[in-house]
Amino acid sequence: WLLFNRKNIGTYEELNSSINVISSIAKVFPLFFVLIALLMTSNSMSRMVFEERSEMGTLTSLGYSDAKIMSTYLIYAVSAALIGVLSGFYLGSYAIPPLIFTTFAKFRIPPLELLTNNLVLILSLVVSVVVMASVTISSCYKELRHTPASLLRPEAPKRRKTILLERITFLWKRFSFNWKVTLRNMFRYKKRGLMTIIGVGGCTALLVVGFGLRDSMSGIADSQYGKIFKYDTMI
């Protein structure tokens, strides 16, 4: 007697393996995108608040409270978070699964049934709103702690800092002017440099993963059922 369960069937195990790969990717991608969104939000709100210092100083001198001034920026940030989460959740739940499901066309499986997880939606909304609101409040508080007279005046330019590469004179003098400006900006504005590195590196990683999955899955069926399995039917 030879006793087999579903895990001993090659096609079932292949389907299970494909599902596990997609599930693993789905667990990693959100963390990466949340990190990118956090960096972009922090940078965007900091620049927006900084560029409107004079308006904030005018409102403060007219008697508006800090909470009232912050509410303007909070509405902007929170509305963007809500629109992004809702559109991304429903687009990802109803548009992307049918595309992924086409890769399983070689298996005899039931039709695709689309379901949504409301708990994930609620958690995404809460996390996004809390993150966006925290970054916005932090950026506003950093400026509003100054006096109205200080806000109405342009901020003094930052003191120039010497980066490490400038101390290596024989190497630094070989760089062109554009390279020197780029390197100085990367080390002076660390948040922007970090956002650029993570964004470009993450997008490149996504491209490599996509091409890797395509190359890994495209030739498996032909090799498995054309070269390895020589029989036509198993009963």
VOGUMAR-576613 format. One record per atom (N, C-alpha, C): residue number from 0; atom name; x, y, z. Coordinates in steps of 0.1 Angstrom, whole numbers, always signed. Last residue first. Layout:
<pts>
<NUM; CA; <X; Y; Z>> ...
</pts>
This chain:
<pts>
<234; N; <-35; +81; -137>> <234; CA; <-48; +78; -132>> <234; C; <-47; +71; -119>> <233; N; <-19; +105; -156>> <233; CA; <-17; +96; -144>> <233; C; <-31; +94; -139>> <232; N; <-5; +110; -189>> <232; CA; <-17; +110; -180>> <232; C; <-14; +101; -168>> <231; N; <+19; +111; -202>> <231; CA; <+9; +120; -206>> <231; C; <-2; +121; -196>> <230; N; <+54; +111; -190>> <230; CA; <+40; +104; -192>> <230; C; <+30; +115; -196>> <229; N; <+76; +124; -183>> <229; CA; <+75; +119; -197>> <229; C; <+61; +114; -200>> <228; N; <+87; +151; -165>> <228; CA; <+76; +141; -166>> <228; C; <+74; +137; -180>> <227; N; <+109; +166; -175>> <227; CA; <+110; +157; -163>> <227; C; <+99; +147; -164>> <226; N; <+102; +180; -199>> <226; CA; <+115; +173; -198>> <226; C; <+115; +163; -186>> <225; N; <+76; +189; -196>> <225; CA; <+81; +186; -209>> <225; C; <+93; +177; -209>> <224; N; <+68; +195; -171>> <224; CA; <+59; +187; -178>> <224; C; <+64; +183; -192>> <223; N; <+90; +211; -162>> <223; CA; <+85; +200; -153>> <223; C; <+77; +190; -162>> <222; N; <+96; +229; -182>> <222; CA; <+106; +219; -178>> <222; C; <+100; +208; -171>> <221; N; <+72; +243; -184>> <221; CA; <+77; +236; -196>> <221; C; <+88; +226; -192>> <220; N; <+69; +253; -158>> <220; CA; <+59; +244; -163>> <220; C; <+65; +236; -175>> <219; N; <+92; +270; -155>> <219; CA; <+90; +259; -146>> <219; C; <+81; +248; -153>> <218; N; <+96; +294; -169>> <218; CA; <+101; +282; -175>> <218; C; <+98; +269; -167>> <217; N; <+85; +314; -152>> <217; CA; <+81; +313; -166>> <217; C; <+85; +300; -172>> <216; N; <+94; +317; -126>> <216; CA; <+81; +310; -128>> <216; C; <+79; +307; -143>> <215; N; <+118; +331; -127>> <215; CA; <+117; +319; -120>> <215; C; <+105; +310; -123>> <214; N; <+113; +354; -142>> <214; CA; <+122; +344; -148>> <214; C; <+121; +331; -141>> <213; N; <+94; +366; -125>> <213; CA; <+90; +363; -138>> <213; C; <+99; +352; -144>> <212; N; <+110; +370; -102>> <212; CA; <+98; +361; -101>> <212; C; <+94; +357; -115>> <211; N; <+130; +388; -113>> <211; CA; <+133; +374; -107>> <211; C; <+122; +365; -106>> <210; N; <+115; +410; -119>> <210; CA; <+121; +402; -130>> <210; C; <+125; +388; -125>> <209; N; <+107; +417; -93>> <209; CA; <+97; +414; -103>> <209; C; <+103; +406; -115>> <208; N; <+131; +421; -80>> <208; CA; <+122; +411; -75>> <208; C; <+112; +407; -86>> <207; N; <+141; +443; -95>> <207; CA; <+148; +430; -95>> <207; C; <+139; +419; -90>> <206; N; <+121; +462; -88>> <206; CA; <+123; +458; -102>> <206; C; <+130; +445; -103>> <205; N; <+125; +464; -60>> <205; CA; <+112; +459; -65>> <205; C; <+113; +455; -80>> <204; N; <+151; +475; -60>> <204; CA; <+149; +462; -55>> <204; C; <+136; +456; -59>> <203; N; <+146; +500; -71>> <203; CA; <+154; +491; -78>> <203; C; <+153; +476; -73>> <202; N; <+130; +510; -50>> <202; CA; <+124; +508; -63>> <202; C; <+133; +499; -72>> <201; N; <+150; +511; -29>> <201; CA; <+138; +502; -28>> <201; C; <+131; +500; -42>> <200; N; <+169; +529; -40>> <200; CA; <+173; +515; -37>> <200; C; <+161; +506; -36>> <199; N; <+153; +552; -42>> <199; CA; <+159; +546; -54>> <199; C; <+163; +532; -51>> <198; N; <+145; +555; -14>> <198; CA; <+136; +554; -25>> <198; C; <+141; +548; -38>> <197; N; <+169; +555; +0>> <197; CA; <+159; +545; +3>> <197; C; <+150; +543; -9>> <196; N; <+181; +578; -11>> <196; CA; <+188; +565; -11>> <196; C; <+178; +554; -10>> <195; N; <+162; +598; -6>> <195; CA; <+166; +595; -20>> <195; C; <+172; +581; -21>> <194; N; <+161; +598; +22>> <194; CA; <+149; +595; +14>> <194; C; <+152; +591; +0>> <193; N; <+187; +606; +28>> <193; CA; <+182; +593; +32>> <193; C; <+170; +589; +24>> <192; N; <+187; +632; +17>> <192; CA; <+196; +622; +12>> <192; C; <+192; +608; +15>> <191; N; <+167; +644; +34>> <191; CA; <+165; +643; +19>> <191; C; <+174; +632; +13>> <190; N; <+180; +641; +58>> <190; CA; <+167; +635; +56>> <190; C; <+164; +634; +41>> <189; N; <+204; +656; +56>> <189; CA; <+205; +641; +57>> <189; C; <+191; +635; +55>> <188; N; <+217; +680; +43>> <188; CA; <+203; +676; +44>> <188; C; <+201; +661; +44>> <187; N; <+245; +677; +43>> <187; CA; <+238; +688; +51>> <187; C; <+224; +685; +53>> <186; N; <+250; +656; +27>> <186; CA; <+254; +655; +41>> <186; C; <+248; +666; +50>> <185; N; <+239; +663; +3>> <185; CA; <+236; +650; +9>> <185; C; <+239; +650; +24>> <184; N; <+251; +688; -2>> <184; CA; <+237; +688; +1>> <184; C; <+233; +674; +7>> <183; N; <+278; +680; -7>> <183; CA; <+275; +689; +4>> <183; C; <+260; +688; +8>> <182; N; <+274; +664; -30>> <182; CA; <+279; +658; -18>> <182; C; <+276; +667; -6>> <181; N; <+265; +684; -48>> <181; CA; <+256; +673; -45>> <181; C; <+261; +666; -32>> <180; N; <+287; +702; -49>> <180; CA; <+274; +707; -44>> <180; C; <+265; +695; -40>> <179; N; <+306; +684; -60>> <179; CA; <+308; +690; -47>> <179; C; <+295; +695; -41>> <178; N; <+295; +679; -85>> <178; CA; <+296; +668; -75>> <178; C; <+298; +673; -61>> <177; N; <+296; +704; -97>> <177; CA; <+283; +698; -95>> <177; C; <+284; +686; -84>> <176; N; <+324; +709; -99>> <176; CA; <+315; +717; -90>> <176; C; <+302; +711; -87>> <175; N; <+342; +677; -97>> <175; CA; <+336; +689; -104>> <175; C; <+328; +697; -94>> <174; N; <+370; +665; -78>> <174; CA; <+356; +666; -81>> <174; C; <+352; +678; -88>> <173; N; <+396; +670; -70>> <173; CA; <+394; +663; -83>> <173; C; <+379; +663; -87>> <172; N; <+396; +680; -45>> <172; CA; <+399; +689; -56>> <172; C; <+397; +683; -70>> <171; N; <+392; +657; -29>> <171; CA; <+381; +667; -31>> <171; C; <+384; +676; -43>> <170; N; <+416; +643; -29>> <170; CA; <+404; +637; -35>> <170; C; <+394; +647; -38>> <169; N; <+433; +660; -16>> <169; CA; <+438; +655; -29>> <169; C; <+426; +648; -37>> <168; N; <+419; +666; +8>> <168; CA; <+421; +676; -2>> <168; C; <+425; +670; -16>> <167; N; <+398; +656; +28>> <167; CA; <+407; +648; +20>> <167; C; <+410; +656; +7>> <166; N; <+380; +674; +38>> <166; CA; <+393; +673; +45>> <166; C; <+403; +665; +37>> <165; N; <+358; +669; +23>> <165; CA; <+366; +682; +20>> <165; C; <+379; +681; +27>> <164; N; <+348; +646; +33>> <164; CA; <+355; +645; +21>> <164; C; <+363; +658; +18>> <163; N; <+334; +655; +56>> <163; CA; <+346; +647; +57>> <163; C; <+355; +647; +45>> <162; N; <+323; +689; +53>> <162; CA; <+321; +675; +53>> <162; C; <+335; +667; +53>> <161; N; <+318; +717; +71>> <161; CA; <+328; +711; +63>> <161; C; <+326; +696; +64>> <160; N; <+289; +738; +70>> <160; CA; <+297; +727; +77>> <160; C; <+306; +721; +67>> <159; N; <+277; +770; +73>> <159; CA; <+283; +760; +64>> <159; C; <+292; +751; +72>> <158; N; <+248; +777; +91>> <158; CA; <+262; +778; +90>> <158; C; <+268; +767; +82>> <157; N; <+218; +787; +73>> <157; CA; <+226; +778; +82>> <157; C; <+241; +780; +80>> <156; N; <+205; +820; +73>> <156; CA; <+210; +809; +66>> <156; C; <+219; +800; +76>> <155; N; <+178; +830; +94>> <155; CA; <+192; +832; +90>> <155; C; <+197; +819; +83>> <154; N; <+145; +834; +81>> <154; CA; <+154; +827; +90>> <154; C; <+168; +829; +85>> <153; N; <+129; +866; +79>> <153; CA; <+135; +854; +72>> <153; C; <+145; +847; +81>> <152; N; <+104; +874; +103>> <152; CA; <+117; +877; +97>> <152; C; <+122; +864; +90>> <151; N; <+81; +863; +114>> <151; CA; <+80; +873; +104>> <151; C; <+93; +876; +97>> <150; N; <+92; +848; +135>> <150; CA; <+86; +841; +124>> <150; C; <+84; +851; +112>> <149; N; <+100; +868; +153>> <149; CA; <+110; +859; +147>> <149; C; <+104; +852; +135>> <148; N; <+75; +879; +160>> <148; CA; <+85; +887; +154>> <148; C; <+96; +879; +147>> <147; N; <+62; +857; +173>> <147; CA; <+57; +862; +160>> <147; C; <+68; +870; +153>> <146; N; <+88; +833; +185>> <146; CA; <+79; +845; +187>> <146; C; <+74; +849; +173>> <145; N; <+87; +797; +182>> <145; CA; <+93; +810; +181>> <145; C; <+83; +821; +183>> <144; N; <+71; +776; +181>> <144; CA; <+77; +779; +194>> <144; C; <+84; +792; +194>> <143; N; <+63; +771; +155>> <143; CA; <+54; +779; +164>> <143; C; <+60; +782; +177>> <142; N; <+82; +754; +145>> <142; CA; <+82; +768; +140>> <142; C; <+74; +776; +150>> <141; N; <+77; +730; +158>> <141; CA; <+91; +734; +157>> <141; C; <+92; +749; +153>> <140; N; <+50; +726; +154>> <140; CA; <+55; +730; +167>> <140; C; <+69; +735; +167>> <139; N; <+50; +717; +127>> <139; CA; <+44; +730; +131>> <139; C; <+49; +735; +145>> <138; N; <+64; +693; +129>> <138; CA; <+69; +703; +121>> <138; C; <+63; +717; +124>> <137; N; <+47; +679; +147>> <137; CA; <+61; +681; +151>> <137; C; <+66; +692; +142>> <136; N; <+23; +678; +133>> <136; CA; <+23; +685; +145>> <136; C; <+37; +688; +149>> <135; N; <+32; +662; +111>> <135; CA; <+27; +675; +109>> <135; C; <+27; +684; +121>> <134; N; <+38; +638; +124>> <134; CA; <+48; +645; +116>> <134; C; <+44; +659; +114>> <133; N; <+13; +631; +135>> <133; CA; <+25; +633; +143>> <133; C; <+35; +641; +136>> <132; N; <-3; +628; +112>> <132; CA; <-6; +639; +122>> <132; C; <+6; +642; +130>> <131; N; <+9; +606; +99>> <131; CA; <+8; +619; +92>> <131; C; <+6; +631; +102>> <130; N; <+6; +587; +119>> <130; CA; <+19; +590; +114>> <130; C; <+19; +604; +108>> <129; N; <-22; +586; +122>> <129; CA; <-14; +589; +134>> <129; C; <+0; +593; +129>> <128; N; <-31; +579; +96>> <128; CA; <-35; +592; +102>> <128; C; <-26; +595; +114>> <127; N; <-18; +554; +93>> <127; CA; <-15; +565; +84>> <127; C; <-19; +578; +90>> <126; N; <-29; +538; +115>> <126; CA; <-15; +541; +114>> <126; C; <-12; +553; +105>> <125; N; <-57; +540; +108>> <125; CA; <-52; +545; +121>> <125; C; <-37; +548; +120>> <124; N; <-57; +528; +82>> <124; CA; <-62; +542; +84>> <124; C; <-57; +547; +97>> <123; N; <-47; +502; +88>> <123; CA; <-40; +511; +79>> <123; C; <-44; +526; +80>> <122; N; <-67; +493; +105>> <122; CA; <-54; +494; +110>> <122; C; <-46; +504; +101>> <121; N; <-89; +492; +87>> <121; CA; <-90; +501; +99>> <121; C; <-76; +503; +104>> <120; N; <-79; +474; +68>> <120; CA; <-83; +487; +64>> <120; C; <-83; +497; +76>> <119; N; <-77; +451; +84>> <119; CA; <-65; +457; +78>> <119; C; <-68; +471; +73>> <118; N; <-104; +447; +89>> <118; CA; <-95; +450; +100>> <118; C; <-82; +456; +95>> <117; N; <-116; +441; +65>> <117; CA; <-118; +454; +71>> <117; C; <-109; +457; +82>> <116; N; <-104; +426; +38>> <116; CA; <-102; +425; +52>> <116; C; <-104; +439; +59>> <115; N; <-124; +414; +11>> <115; CA; <-116; +425; +17>> <115; C; <-116; +423; +32>> <114; N; <-122; +392; -17>> <114; CA; <-127; +395; -4>> <114; C; <-118; +406; +2>> <113; N; <-130; +376; -47>> <113; CA; <-124; +387; -41>> <113; C; <-130; +391; -28>> <112; N; <-123; +346; -60>> <112; CA; <-134; +352; -52>> <112; C; <-127; +364; -45>> <111; N; <-117; +330; -91>> <111; CA; <-112; +339; -81>> <111; C; <-124; +346; -74>> <110; N; <-128; +295; -95>> <110; CA; <-127; +309; -99>> <110; C; <-122; +318; -88>> <109; N; <-106; +267; -85>> <109; CA; <-119; +275; -86>> <109; C; <-117; +289; -90>> <108; N; <-81; +253; -106>> <108; CA; <-85; +258; -93>> <108; C; <-98; +265; -95>> <107; N; <-58; +237; -122>> <107; CA; <-73; +236; -121>> <107; C; <-78; +240; -107>> <106; N; <-31; +258; -134>> <106; CA; <-37; +249; -124>> <106; C; <-52; +249; -125>> <105; N; <-24; +277; -152>> <105; CA; <-21; +263; -156>> <105; C; <-27; +253; -146>> <104; N; <-30; +302; -141>> <104; CA; <-40; +296; -152>> <104; C; <-37; +282; -155>> <103; N; <-17; +317; -123>> <103; CA; <-21; +303; -119>> <103; C; <-31; +297; -129>> <102; N; <-14; +342; -133>> <102; CA; <-2; +333; -133>> <102; C; <-5; +319; -129>> <101; N; <-38; +354; -129>> <101; CA; <-36; +349; -143>> <101; C; <-23; +340; -143>> <100; N; <-37; +364; -104>> <100; CA; <-44; +351; -106>> <100; C; <-42; +346; -120>> <99; N; <-26; +389; -107>> <99; CA; <-18; +378; -101>> <99; C; <-24; +365; -104>> <98; N; <-48; +402; -118>> <98; CA; <-36; +401; -125>> <98; C; <-27; +390; -120>> <97; N; <-67; +400; -97>> <97; CA; <-70; +393; -110>> <97; C; <-57; +392; -118>> <96; N; <-53; +416; -76>> <96; CA; <-55; +401; -75>> <96; C; <-58; +394; -88>> <95; N; <-55; +444; -85>> <95; CA; <-42; +436; -86>> <95; C; <-44; +421; -85>> <94; N; <-81; +453; -81>> <94; CA; <-75; +454; -94>> <94; C; <-62; +445; -95>> <93; N; <-91; +449; -55>> <93; CA; <-100; +445; -67>> <93; C; <-93; +446; -80>> <92; N; <-72; +456; -37>> <92; CA; <-80; +445; -34>> <92; C; <-88; +440; -46>> <91; N; <-59; +479; -46>> <91; CA; <-51; +467; -44>> <91; C; <-60; +455; -42>> <90; N; <-81; +496; -46>> <90; CA; <-75; +493; -59>> <90; C; <-66; +481; -57>> <89; N; <-87; +497; -19>> <89; CA; <-97; +491; -28>> <89; C; <-91; +488; -42>> <88; N; <-62; +508; -9>> <88; CA; <-68; +495; -3>> <88; C; <-78; +489; -14>> <87; N; <-58; +532; -23>> <87; CA; <-49; +521; -24>> <87; C; <-54; +507; -19>> <86; N; <-81; +547; -15>> <86; CA; <-79; +543; -29>> <86; C; <-69; +532; -31>> <85; N; <-76; +547; +13>> <85; CA; <-89; +542; +8>> <85; C; <-87; +538; -7>> <84; N; <-50; +559; +15>> <84; CA; <-53; +546; +21>> <84; C; <-65; +539; +15>> <83; N; <-53; +584; +2>> <83; CA; <-43; +574; -2>> <83; C; <-46; +560; +3>> <82; N; <-73; +597; +16>> <82; CA; <-75; +594; +2>> <82; C; <-66; +583; -3>> <81; N; <-61; +598; +42>> <81; CA; <-73; +590; +40>> <81; C; <-76; +587; +25>> <80; N; <-38; +614; +36>> <80; CA; <-37; +600; +41>> <80; C; <-49; +592; +39>> <79; N; <-50; +638; +28>> <79; CA; <-42; +630; +19>> <79; C; <-40; +616; +23>> <78; N; <-63; +644; +52>> <78; CA; <-71; +641; +40>> <78; C; <-63; +634; +30>> <77; N; <-40; +649; +68>> <77; CA; <-49; +637; +71>> <77; C; <-58; +634; +60>> <76; N; <-28; +672; +56>> <76; CA; <-21; +659; +57>> <76; C; <-30; +647; +60>> <75; N; <-49; +691; +57>> <75; CA; <-43; +688; +45>> <75; C; <-36; +674; +45>> <74; N; <-55; +692; +84>> <74; CA; <-66; +688; +75>> <74; C; <-59; +684; +61>> <73; N; <-31; +700; +94>> <73; CA; <-35; +687; +98>> <73; C; <-46; +682; +88>> <72; N; <-29; +726; +86>> <72; CA; <-20; +717; +80>> <72; C; <-24; +703; +83>> <71; N; <-50; +737; +101>> <71; CA; <-50; +739; +86>> <71; C; <-41; +728; +80>> <70; N; <-43; +731; +127>> <70; CA; <-55; +724; +121>> <70; C; <-55; +726; +106>> <69; N; <-23; +749; +134>> <69; CA; <-20; +735; +131>> <69; C; <-31; +728; +124>> <68; N; <-39; +772; +140>> <68; CA; <-29; +772; +129>> <68; C; <-26; +758; +125>> <67; N; <-53; +762; +163>> <67; CA; <-60; +767; +151>> <67; C; <-51; +767; +138>> <66; N; <-32; +757; +180>> <66; CA; <-40; +746; +176>> <66; C; <-48; +750; +163>> <65; N; <-22; +783; +185>> <65; CA; <-13; +773; +178>> <65; C; <-22; +762; +173>> <64; N; <-47; +809; +178>> <64; CA; <-40; +799; +186>> <64; C; <-31; +789; +178>> <63; N; <-45; +842; +166>> <63; CA; <-49; +828; +163>> <63; C; <-40; +819; +172>> <62; N; <-36; +868; +168>> <62; CA; <-43; +862; +179>> <62; C; <-48; +848; +177>> <61; N; <-20; +880; +150>> <61; CA; <-34; +884; +150>> <61; C; <-42; +877; +161>> <60; N; <+4; +867; +154>> <60; CA; <+3; +881; +159>> <60; C; <-11; +886; +159>> <59; N; <-3; +843; +141>> <59; CA; <+0; +843; +155>> <59; C; <-1; +857; +161>> <58; N; <-5; +851; +114>> <58; CA; <-17; +846; +121>> <58; C; <-15; +846; +136>> <57; N; <+21; +860; +110>> <57; CA; <+10; +869; +109>> <57; C; <-2; +864; +116>> <56; N; <+35; +835; +113>> <56; CA; <+38; +847; +122>> <56; C; <+27; +857; +122>> <55; N; <+24; +821; +92>> <55; CA; <+22; +816; +106>> <55; C; <+25; +827; +116>> <54; N; <+34; +836; +71>> <54; CA; <+20; +835; +73>> <54; C; <+17; +831; +87>> <53; N; <+62; +832; +75>> <53; CA; <+57; +845; +76>> <53; C; <+42; +845; +78>> <52; N; <+64; +804; +70>> <52; CA; <+68; +810; +83>> <52; C; <+61; +823; +85>> <51; N; <+61; +788; +48>> <51; CA; <+50; +796; +53>> <51; C; <+52; +802; +67>> <50; N; <+83; +772; +45>> <50; CA; <+81; +782; +35>> <50; C; <+69; +792; +39>> <49; N; <+80; +754; +67>> <49; CA; <+91; +764; +67>> <49; C; <+89; +775; +57>> <48; N; <+58; +740; +59>> <48; CA; <+57; +748; +71>> <48; C; <+68; +759; +71>> <47; N; <+69; +727; +37>> <47; CA; <+57; +735; +36>> <47; C; <+56; +745; +47>> <46; N; <+91; +713; +48>> <46; CA; <+93; +723; +38>> <46; C; <+81; +733; +36>> <45; N; <+77; +695; +65>> <45; CA; <+87; +704; +70>> <45; C; <+90; +716; +60>> <44; N; <+61; +681; +46>> <44; CA; <+54; +690; +56>> <44; C; <+64; +700; +62>> <43; N; <+81; +668; +31>> <43; CA; <+71; +677; +25>> <43; C; <+65; +687; +35>> <42; N; <+95; +652; +51>> <42; CA; <+102; +662; +42>> <42; C; <+92; +672; +37>> <41; N; <+74; +636; +61>> <41; CA; <+82; +645; +70>> <41; C; <+89; +656; +62>> <40; N; <+65; +624; +38>> <40; CA; <+56; +632; +46>> <40; C; <+64; +642; +54>> <39; N; <+87; +609; +30>> <39; CA; <+82; +619; +21>> <39; C; <+73; +629; +29>> <38; N; <+90; +592; +53>> <38; CA; <+101; +601; +49>> <38; C; <+96; +612; +40>> <37; N; <+65; +578; +52>> <37; CA; <+69; +586; +64>> <37; C; <+80; +596; +61>> <36; N; <+66; +566; +27>> <36; CA; <+56; +576; +30>> <36; C; <+59; +584; +42>> <35; N; <+88; +548; +32>> <35; CA; <+89; +558; +21>> <35; C; <+79; +570; +24>> <34; N; <+76; +532; +52>> <34; CA; <+88; +540; +54>> <34; C; <+90; +551; +44>> <33; N; <+55; +521; +37>> <33; CA; <+52; +530; +49>> <33; C; <+64; +538; +52>> <32; N; <+69; +506; +18>> <32; CA; <+61; +517; +14>> <32; C; <+57; +527; +25>> <31; N; <+80; +486; +35>> <31; CA; <+89; +495; +27>> <31; C; <+81; +508; +23>> <30; N; <+58; +474; +46>> <30; CA; <+67; +480; +55>> <30; C; <+76; +490; +47>> <29; N; <+45; +463; +22>> <29; CA; <+39; +474; +30>> <29; C; <+49; +481; +39>> <28; N; <+65; +443; +14>> <28; CA; <+62; +455; +6>> <28; C; <+56; +466; +14>> <27; N; <+63; +420; +31>> <27; CA; <+75; +429; +32>> <27; C; <+72; +443; +25>> <26; N; <+39; +407; +27>> <26; CA; <+43; +411; +41>> <26; C; <+54; +421; +41>> <25; N; <+40; +401; +0>> <25; CA; <+29; +410; +5>> <25; C; <+32; +414; +19>> <24; N; <+60; +382; -1>> <24; CA; <+62; +395; -7>> <24; C; <+52; +405; -2>> <23; N; <+47; +361; +11>> <23; CA; <+59; +366; +17>> <23; C; <+62; +380; +12>> <22; N; <+26; +355; -7>> <22; CA; <+23; +360; +7>> <22; C; <+35; +366; +14>> <21; N; <+41; +347; -29>> <21; CA; <+33; +359; -30>> <21; C; <+30; +364; -16>> <20; N; <+52; +323; -18>> <20; CA; <+61; +334; -23>> <20; C; <+53; +347; -24>> <19; N; <+29; +308; -12>> <19; CA; <+37; +313; -1>> <19; C; <+47; +324; -6>> <18; N; <+19; +303; -38>> <18; CA; <+11; +312; -29>> <18; C; <+20; +317; -18>> <17; N; <+40; +287; -47>> <17; CA; <+37; +299; -54>> <17; C; <+29; +309; -45>> <16; N; <+36; +264; -30>> <16; CA; <+49; +272; -30>> <16; C; <+47; +286; -36>> <15; N; <+11; +256; -38>> <15; CA; <+13; +260; -24>> <15; C; <+26; +269; -23>> <14; N; <+16; +247; -64>> <14; CA; <+7; +258; -62>> <14; C; <+9; +264; -48>> <13; N; <+34; +227; -59>> <13; CA; <+39; +238; -67>> <13; C; <+30; +250; -64>> <12; N; <+18; +209; -45>> <12; CA; <+29; +215; -38>> <12; C; <+35; +227; -45>> <11; N; <+0; +202; -65>> <11; CA; <-5; +209; -53>> <11; C; <+7; +216; -46>> <10; N; <+17; +190; -84>> <10; CA; <+11; +203; -87>> <10; C; <+5; +210; -75>> <9; N; <+26; +167; -69>> <9; CA; <+35; +178; -73>> <9; C; <+29; +191; -77>> <8; N; <+14; +154; -39>> <8; CA; <+11; +157; -53>> <8; C; <+19; +169; -58>> <7; N; <+18; +153; -13>> <7; CA; <+27; +144; -21>> <7; C; <+24; +146; -36>> <6; N; <-1; +169; -1>> <6; CA; <+13; +174; -2>> <6; C; <+22; +165; -10>> <5; N; <-23; +153; +0>> <5; CA; <-22; +163; -10>> <5; C; <-8; +169; -12>> <4; N; <-10; +120; +6>> <4; CA; <-19; +131; +9>> <4; C; <-17; +141; -2>> <3; N; <-8; +84; +0>> <3; CA; <-4; +98; -3>> <3; C; <-15; +108; +2>> <2; N; <+3; +52; +6>> <2; CA; <-6; +62; +10>> <2; C; <-1; +76; +7>> <1; N; <+6; +22; -9>> <1; CA; <+12; +35; -9>> <1; C; <+2; +46; -6>> <0; N; <+8; -12; +0>> <0; CA; <+0; +0; +0>> <0; C; <+9; +12; +0>> 
</pts>
